[in-house]
Amino acid sequence: MFNIDRRILSHFDFLSLALILPLVLISGWLIGEIHPALAQKHTIYVWISVAVFFVFLMIPLRRYSWLIPLIYWGNIILLLAVEFFGHTRLGAKRWIEIPFINFTLQPSELIKPAFILMLAYLISRNPPPRDGYGLRTFAKLSFFILLPFFLIAKEPDLGTATVLALLGFGILFLVGVHWKIWATLIVGFVISLPLIYSQLHDYQKQRLHDFVAEKPSYHVQQSIIAVGSGGLWGKSKEEATQTQMKFLPIASSDFIFAYVVERFGFIGAIILIFLYATLVIHLFSLSLWSEDYYIKVVTFGIGLLIFIYMSVNIAMTIGFAPVVGVPLPMFSYGGSSFVNFVILFAIMENLLAFRFRDMYNAGGTKTFI
């Protein structure tokens, strides 16, 4: 039996859920208009995510924080397994097939919650001094950031790898690193850009060429047409010809923002961006307000991850960024990405609701474990 202290509800972050719910409902509706069969699968993912949310909400994470390194290294082992046992699709080896049940895992998606929790675990055990982390501690934390980065980039999945790197170093920027380290890294990165470019795969170089070319790629051209045709208020489903006549590629996932604008126009796009912006600002405010490094790192990590995904996806859709296959968070079709974000929010709610140690004491009627 679970005995729920009523005070837990006072610490629960209802605002985040209130901002996420319209994203989930609208995306389900639009995916149904684009591809009804995918909408049925998407609905299954949503219900699975609800169950997963409550499971992670009820686990006393702080009590079992010693498991976090094991979970992180377990995900690293899965990333290594991709190299030896991975399934290749369209030239990329990113999936592991589970025998007998016709199911695949994508470890590069699974590692995101473990990645953020590992950084929270390390930082909470060794908080930064007043002038920020020095070189030794920064190098140690960077190891845990760069290890999955290189494993994922090798698949190749440079988009996801870059997101993880931005996420990890963004978290370190928040908690504090000596400014001389950042200055050195920026100069070194700029100098090494030609070498980085030379190591890219041909299709990655082509995406960069398409981005800087005078004429965008076919996918981006069709997306821009869809965005422009939406006007101020958008069109009905039947009149949204870019999507309904299949001119707009990958309309239910990578380019779903273009369909949002085609259906609901400029006003709909502004409302969607406003929902994301409000959610991100709220998460950042939770992070800045908290002195608990678990809460600070996890809330900021989720907010930064949503901001990166949202910004890159929308910029990609309108031709302001290369096409890298980054989904619109909690909106694009895709089970792994959706479930991962739900897990992250469940972890966040858990840390917020049970941030006082007395709620983890065994016995009594004021326990939830």
Secondary structure, 3 states (H helix, E strand, C coil): CCCCCCHHHHHCCHHHHHHHHHHHHHHHHHHHHHCHHHHHHHHHHHHHHHHHHHHHHHCCCCCCHHHHHHHHHHHHHHHHHHHHHEEEECCEEEEEEECCCCEEECHHHHHHHHHHHHHHHHHHHCCCCCCCECHHHHHHHHHHHHHHHHHHHCCCCHHHHHHHHHHHHHHHHHHCECHHHHHHHHHHHHHCHHHHHHCCCHHHHHHHHHHHCCCCCHHHHHHHHHHHHCCCCCCCCCCCHHHHCCCCCCCCCCCHHHHHHHHHHHHHHHHHHHHHHHHHHHHHHHHHHCCCHHHHHHHHHHHHHHHHHHHHHHHHHCCCCCCCCCCCCCCCCCHHHHHHHHHHHHHHHHHHHCCCHHHHCCCCCCCCC
